[in-house]
């Protein structure tokens, strides 16, 4: 409980009141984090220094002494030997003899070179029975003709597919064009309908004004020129409204044609895809 101040004494502040009621307490110092404050920065500095030395070692290392020897060129002259060596013997293949087999298996029909004969490159040394080879050649020719027929069929199918793809692209483009025509006709038709409604409203206002002005003109309260102007405005509005309505009919016909063209293009494209 805080005691009341004595009468006539100056008022005390909140700090003085709190100091009088609470006992002072000592705040402990935080522990020294030497691993993050000292060890980690030192490791980072050592790492950076090591990387710098590794990168720039070629520039900092001392140069290796090199001894350069001059090149001396001399001309070599050839000479003809005075002695000739002659010796008797035979030739043996090294390291082992080479056997040349036939390129294709078969039965030998005729031998044209015997062992020990001298042959030249490209010379025929034997002939095989060619009955099986002829049959294989005929089969290969038949397979070749079949492959050519398949190739022609594939080329025809490819050409047909290319043509169909081009036709599909043209039909897609035509569908887009017809859809654009339909959208344009619908927008123009909506604009004309708005103009027709505005013209009808304007004509209604002119007719009402004429109905109210005609008795005044007949009574002499309003000049006859006002009535003439109203009639001219009414006739002009009627003519303009009729022209707009005729234009509306034409636009409706164009819209119907565009919609029919779009449907036809879509149906044609769908039949081509199927």
C-alpha positions in Angstrom: 0.0 0.0 0.0 1.4 3.4 -1.0 1.2 6.0 1.9 -0.5 9.3 1.3 1.8 12.4 1.1 2.0 14.7 4.0 -0.1 17.9 3.9 1.8 20.6 2.1 4.4 18.2 0.6 5.0 18.3 -3.2 3.4 15.5 -5.2 5.6 12.6 -6.1 6.2 11.2 -9.6 5.3 7.6 -10.8 9.0 6.8 -10.9 9.4 7.8 -7.2 6.3 5.8 -6.2 7.6 2.7 -8.1 11.1 3.1 -6.7 9.6 3.2 -3.2 7.5 0.1 -3.7 9.9 -2.2 -5.6 13.3 -3.5 -4.5 16.2 -3.0 -6.9 17.3 -6.2 -8.8 20.5 -6.9 -10.7 20.2 -7.9 -14.4 22.6 -10.8 -15.3 24.9 -10.4 -18.3 24.2 -12.6 -21.4 26.6 -15.4 -21.9 29.4 -14.9 -24.4 28.7 -16.7 -27.7 32.3 -17.2 -28.8 31.4 -19.9 -31.4 29.2 -17.5 -33.5 31.0 -14.3 -32.6 34.6 -15.3 -32.9 35.1 -18.9 -34.4 32.6 -18.6 -37.3 34.1 -15.2 -38.6 37.6 -16.6 -38.3 36.6 -19.7 -40.3 35.0 -17.6 -43.0 38.1 -15.4 -43.3 40.4 -18.5 -43.5 38.2 -20.0 -46.2 38.2 -16.8 -48.3 42.0 -16.5 -47.9 42.5 -20.1 -49.0 40.3 -19.7 -52.1 42.2 -16.5 -53.0 45.5 -18.3 -52.7 44.3 -21.3 -54.7 43.0 -19.1 -57.6 46.0 -16.8 -57.8 48.7 -19.4 -57.1 49.9 -19.4 -60.7 50.5 -15.6 -60.4 52.1 -15.7 -57.0 54.3 -18.8 -57.4 57.9 -18.1 -58.4 58.8 -18.8 -62.1 60.5 -22.0 -63.0 63.9 -21.5 -64.7 64.1 -22.9 -68.2 67.2 -23.5 -70.3 66.7 -22.8 -74.0 69.0 -24.7 -76.4 69.5 -23.4 -80.0 68.6 -25.7 -82.9 71.4 -26.5 -85.4 70.3 -27.8 -88.8 72.5 -30.0 -91.0 71.9 -31.3 -94.5 71.8 -35.1 -94.9 73.3 -36.5 -98.1 72.4 -39.9 -99.4 74.8 -42.5 -100.8 74.4 -45.7 -102.8 75.6 -48.9 -101.2 78.4 -50.6 -102.8 77.5 -54.2 -101.7 74.4 -56.3 -102.5 73.3 -59.2 -100.2 71.8 -62.3 -101.8 70.4 -65.2 -99.8 68.2 -68.3 -100.4 65.1 -69.1 -98.4 61.3 -68.8 -98.3 58.6 -66.5 -97.0 56.4 -67.3 -94.1 53.4 -65.3 -92.9 53.8 -63.4 -89.7 52.4 -63.9 -87.1 50.0 -66.4 -88.7 48.6 -67.1 -92.2 45.5 -65.4 -93.4 42.6 -67.5 -94.8 40.2 -65.8 -97.2 36.8 -67.5 -97.0 33.9 -67.2 -99.5 31.6 -64.2 -99.0 28.5 -66.4 -99.2 28.0 -70.1 -98.3 27.4 -72.6 -101.0 28.6 -75.6 -103.0 31.7 -75.1 -105.2 30.9 -75.9 -108.9 34.2 -74.9 -110.5 37.7 -74.2 -109.2 39.7 -71.7 -111.3 42.9 -71.4 -109.2 44.8 -74.2 -107.4 47.1 -74.1 -104.5 50.4 -72.4 -105.3 49.0 -70.5 -108.4 49.7 -66.8 -108.6 46.5 -64.7 -108.5 45.9 -61.0 -108.8 43.4 -58.7 -107.1 39.9 -59.2 -108.4 40.6 -62.5 -110.1 37.9 -65.2 -109.9 39.3 -68.3 -108.1 36.1 -70.4 -107.9 32.5 -70.5 -108.9 29.6 -71.7 -106.7 26.3 -73.4 -107.8 24.0 -70.4 -108.2 20.6 -72.1 -108.1 19.8 -70.9 -104.6 21.3 -67.5 -105.3 19.1 -67.1 -108.3 16.0 -68.1 -106.2 17.1 -65.6 -103.5 17.6 -62.9 -106.2 14.1 -63.6 -107.5 12.7 -63.4 -104.0 14.6 -60.1 -103.4 13.3 -58.7 -106.7 9.7 -59.7 -105.8 10.2 -58.1 -102.3 11.6 -55.0 -104.0 8.5 -54.7 -106.3 6.2 -55.2 -103.3 8.1 -52.5 -101.4 7.8 -50.1 -104.4 4.1 -50.8 -104.5 3.8 -50.1 -100.8 5.9 -46.9 -101.3 3.6 -45.7 -104.1 0.5 -46.5 -101.9 2.0 -44.7 -99.0 2.9 -41.7 -101.2 -0.7 -41.6 -102.5 -2.0 -41.8 -98.9 0.3 -39.1 -97.9 -0.8 -36.8 -100.8 -4.4 -37.5 -99.9 -3.8 -36.7 -96.3 -2.0 -33.5 -97.2 -4.8 -32.5 -99.4 -7.4 -33.3 -96.7 -5.4 -31.4 -94.2 -5.2 -28.4 -96.5 -9.0 -28.7 -97.1 -9.5 -28.9 -93.4 -7.5 -25.7 -92.9 -9.4 -23.9 -95.6 -12.7 -25.1 -94.0 -11.6 -23.9 -90.6 -10.7 -20.5 -92.1 -14.0 -20.4 -93.9 -15.9 -21.2 -90.6 -14.0 -18.4 -88.9 -14.9 -16.0 -91.7 -18.5 -16.9 -91.7 -18.7 -16.6 -88.0 -17.1 -13.1 -88.3 -19.7 -12.2 -90.9 -22.5 -13.4 -88.6 -21.1 -11.4 -85.7 -20.8 -8.3 -87.9 -24.3 -8.7 -89.2 -25.7 -9.2 -85.7 -23.9 -6.1 -84.5 -25.2 -4.0 -87.5 -28.7 -5.4 -87.0 -28.6 -4.4 -83.3 -27.5 -0.9 -84.2 -30.2 -0.6 -86.8 -32.8 -1.8 -84.3 -31.6 0.8 -81.8 -31.8 3.5 -84.5 -35.4 2.4 -85.4 -36.5 2.6 -81.8 -34.9 6.1 -81.6 -36.6 7.2 -84.8 -40.0 5.9 -83.7 -39.6 7.8 -80.4 -38.6 11.0 -82.3 -41.6 10.6 -84.6 -43.9 10.2 -81.6 -42.5 13.4 -80.1 -43.0 15.3 -83.4 -46.5 14.0 -83.9 -47.4 15.0 -80.3 -45.9 18.4 -80.9 -47.8 18.8 -84.2 -51.1 17.7 -82.6 -50.6 20.4 -79.9 -49.4 23.1 -82.4 -52.1 22.6 -85.1 -55.0 24.2 -83.1 -52.7 27.1 -82.2 -51.8 27.6 -85.8 -55.5 27.5 -86.8 -56.4 29.9 -84.1 -53.6 32.3 -85.1 -51.7 32.1 -81.8 -48.7 30.5 -83.6 -47.4 31.3 -87.1 -48.1 29.0 -89.9 -44.3 28.5 -90.5 -44.0 26.6 -87.2 -46.6 24.1 -88.5 -44.9 23.8 -91.8 -41.5 23.0 -90.1 -43.2 20.4 -87.9 -44.7 18.7 -91.0 -41.4 18.7 -92.8 -39.6 17.2 -89.8 -42.3 14.6 -89.5 -42.0 13.7 -93.2 -38.2 13.5 -93.0 -38.4 11.3 -89.9 -40.9 9.0 -91.6 -38.7 8.7 -94.7 -35.6 8.0 -92.7 -37.4 5.4 -90.5 -38.6 3.6 -93.6 -35.1 3.6 -95.1 -33.7 2.2 -91.9 -36.4 -0.5 -91.8 -35.5 -1.5 -95.4 -31.8 -1.6 -94.4 -32.9 -3.8 -91.5 -34.6 -6.3 -93.8 -31.5 -6.4 -96.0 -29.3 -7.1 -93.0 -31.5 -9.8 -91.8 -31.2 -11.5 -95.1 -27.4 -11.2 -95.0 -27.4 -12.5 -91.5 -29.4 -15.6 -92.6 -27.0 -16.2 -95.5 -24.0 -15.9 -93.2 -25.5 -18.3 -90.7 -26.3 -20.8 -93.4 -22.8 -20.5 -94.8 -21.3 -21.0 -91.3 -23.5 -24.1 -90.7 -22.5 -25.6 -94.1 -18.8 -25.0 -93.5 -19.1 -26.6 -90.0 -20.9 -29.6 -91.4 -18.4 -30.0 -94.2 -15.5 -29.8 -91.7 -17.2 -32.3 -89.4 -17.7 -34.8 -92.2 -14.1 -34.4 -93.2 -12.8 -35.1 -89.7 -15.0 -38.1 -89.3 
